[in-house]
Amino acid sequence: MSSFAKLEKTYRPMIISMIKKLHVTKEWDEYYQIGLIALWEASCQFEKEKGSFSSFVYKKVYWAMVSHLRRQCHRKKWECALTDGLIHILFDDRTIYKEGIVEQALKSLTERQKKWLIGYIIEGKSLKAIAEEEGVTVGTVKQWRVEALKKLRKQRWE
C-alpha cells in the first residue's frame, strides 16, 4: 500500500465529516475528490516546524471545499436555466414569425452560440448531444447558452 493510500485511509473520516459539516448533498463525489486533492497537496507542502500535520490537513481540506462552494455559488449567480417560460419570452408566437427574426438573433451570436441556439431550441437536441457532436463538454455548451442568452436579452425585438 502506498503512503498516500495510507493517508487516504487515515483521513477519509475527516473528509467525509467535512462534507457533511458543509451540508453538501449534491456532487458528493466531487467534494470527496477535492478533499483528496487537498490531502495530497497538504502532504507535499507540510513543514514539521510549523505545526501538526492533522491540523494542517484539516484547514487545507476545509478551505479547498469552501473555495469550491464559493466558486459554485458565484457561477450559479451568472448561469440561468432555459425554461419553457424563457423560451416563450425569447421566441413567442408574435415574434418568431416576423420576417427575419431568427436571422437577426443569429447575427449577433458567435458560431458556437449559434450551434447551441439551433441545436437546442430549434432542433430540440439535448445539451449532451450537442456537446458530443462538437467534441466538447456539457459545461462548455452550457457556457455557450449563458452567453447567447445574455446577448439575446440585450437585443430589442421590434
C-alpha positions as CSV (number, residue, x, y, z in Angstrom):
1,M,0.0,0.0,0.0
2,S,1.4,3.4,-1.0
3,S,1.9,6.2,1.5
4,F,-0.9,8.2,0.0
5,A,-3.3,5.3,0.2
6,K,-2.4,5.1,4.0
7,L,-3.1,8.8,4.3
8,E,-6.4,8.5,2.5
9,K,-7.4,5.6,4.8
10,T,-6.5,7.7,7.8
11,Y,-8.1,10.9,6.8
12,R,-11.2,9.5,5.0
13,P,-13.5,10.0,8.0
14,M,-12.3,13.6,8.4
15,I,-13.0,14.4,4.7
16,I,-16.5,12.8,4.9
17,S,-17.3,14.7,8.1
18,M,-16.1,17.9,6.4
19,I,-18.5,17.2,3.5
20,K,-21.4,16.7,6.0
21,K,-20.4,19.8,8.0
22,L,-20.6,21.9,4.9
23,H,-24.0,20.4,4.1
24,V,-23.0,19.1,0.7
25,T,-25.7,16.8,-0.7
26,K,-25.2,17.0,-4.4
27,E,-21.9,16.3,-6.1
28,W,-20.7,14.3,-3.1
29,D,-18.0,12.5,-5.1
30,E,-16.7,15.8,-6.5
31,Y,-16.2,17.2,-3.0
32,Y,-14.6,13.9,-1.8
33,Q,-12.2,14.3,-4.7
34,I,-11.5,17.9,-3.7
35,G,-10.7,16.6,-0.2
36,L,-8.3,14.0,-1.6
37,I,-6.5,16.6,-3.7
38,A,-6.2,18.9,-0.7
39,L,-4.9,16.0,1.3
40,W,-2.3,15.3,-1.3
41,E,-1.3,19.0,-1.5
42,A,-1.0,19.1,2.3
43,S,1.3,16.0,2.3
44,C,3.5,17.8,-0.3
45,Q,3.5,21.2,1.4
46,F,3.7,20.3,5.1
47,E,6.6,21.6,7.1
48,K,7.1,20.0,10.6
49,E,8.3,23.1,12.3
50,K,5.1,25.0,11.6
51,G,2.6,22.7,13.5
52,S,0.9,19.4,13.4
53,F,0.1,17.6,10.2
54,S,-3.6,16.8,11.2
55,S,-4.5,20.4,11.8
56,F,-2.7,21.5,8.6
57,V,-4.7,18.8,6.7
58,Y,-8.0,19.9,8.3
59,K,-7.5,23.5,7.3
60,K,-6.3,22.6,3.8
61,V,-9.3,20.4,3.1
62,Y,-11.8,22.8,4.7
63,W,-10.7,25.8,2.7
64,A,-10.4,23.8,-0.5
65,M,-14.1,22.8,-0.2
66,V,-15.2,26.2,0.9
67,S,-13.4,27.8,-2.0
68,H,-15.1,25.4,-4.4
69,L,-18.5,26.1,-2.8
70,R,-17.9,29.9,-3.3
71,R,-16.9,29.4,-6.9
72,Q,-20.1,27.3,-7.5
73,C,-22.3,30.0,-5.9
74,H,-20.6,32.7,-8.0
75,R,-21.0,30.7,-11.2
76,K,-24.7,29.8,-10.5
77,K,-25.4,33.5,-10.0
78,W,-24.5,34.1,-13.6
79,E,-25.9,30.9,-15.1
80,C,-29.6,30.5,-16.0
81,A,-31.7,27.5,-16.8
82,L,-33.5,27.6,-20.1
83,T,-37.1,27.0,-19.1
84,D,-40.3,26.9,-21.2
85,G,-41.1,30.4,-19.9
86,L,-37.8,31.7,-21.0
87,I,-38.2,30.2,-24.5
88,H,-41.6,31.8,-24.6
89,I,-40.1,35.2,-23.8
90,L,-37.4,34.8,-26.3
91,F,-39.5,33.4,-29.1
92,D,-43.2,33.9,-28.5
93,D,-45.7,33.4,-31.3
94,R,-45.8,37.1,-32.2
95,T,-42.1,37.5,-32.7
96,I,-41.0,34.1,-34.1
97,Y,-43.0,34.6,-37.3
98,K,-41.8,38.1,-38.0
99,E,-39.7,38.2,-41.1
100,G,-36.0,37.7,-40.3
101,I,-36.3,37.4,-36.5
102,V,-34.2,34.2,-36.4
103,E,-31.6,35.7,-38.7
104,Q,-31.5,38.8,-36.6
105,A,-31.0,36.7,-33.5
106,L,-28.3,34.6,-35.1
107,K,-26.4,37.7,-36.5
108,S,-25.2,38.8,-33.0
109,L,-24.1,35.4,-31.8
110,T,-20.8,33.6,-32.2
111,E,-20.5,30.4,-34.2
112,R,-20.6,28.3,-31.0
113,Q,-23.6,30.2,-29.6
114,K,-25.4,29.7,-32.9
115,K,-24.7,25.9,-32.6
116,W,-26.4,25.9,-29.2
117,L,-29.3,28.0,-30.3
118,I,-30.0,26.0,-33.4
119,G,-29.3,22.6,-31.8
120,Y,-31.1,23.1,-28.5
121,I,-34.0,25.4,-29.3
122,I,-34.8,24.8,-33.0
123,E,-33.8,21.2,-33.4
124,G,-34.6,20.2,-29.8
125,K,-31.3,18.4,-29.1
126,S,-30.1,17.9,-25.5
127,L,-27.0,19.7,-24.2
128,K,-25.2,16.3,-24.1
129,A,-26.0,15.6,-27.7
130,I,-24.7,19.0,-28.8
131,A,-21.5,18.5,-26.7
132,E,-20.9,15.1,-28.3
133,E,-21.4,16.5,-31.8
134,E,-19.0,19.3,-31.1
135,G,-16.4,17.3,-29.2
136,V,-16.7,19.5,-26.0
137,T,-18.0,19.0,-22.5
138,V,-21.6,19.7,-21.5
139,G,-20.3,22.5,-19.3
140,T,-18.8,24.2,-22.3
141,V,-22.2,24.0,-24.1
142,K,-23.9,25.5,-21.0
143,Q,-21.5,28.4,-21.2
144,W,-22.4,29.0,-24.8
145,R,-26.0,29.0,-23.7
146,V,-25.4,31.6,-20.9
147,E,-23.5,33.9,-23.2
148,A,-26.0,33.5,-26.0
149,L,-28.9,34.3,-23.7
150,K,-27.2,37.4,-22.4
151,K,-26.8,38.7,-25.9
152,L,-30.3,37.8,-26.9
153,R,-31.8,39.6,-23.9
154,K,-29.9,42.8,-24.8
155,Q,-31.4,42.8,-28.3
156,R,-34.6,44.8,-28.9
157,W,-37.3,42.8,-30.6
158,E,-39.2,45.2,-32.8
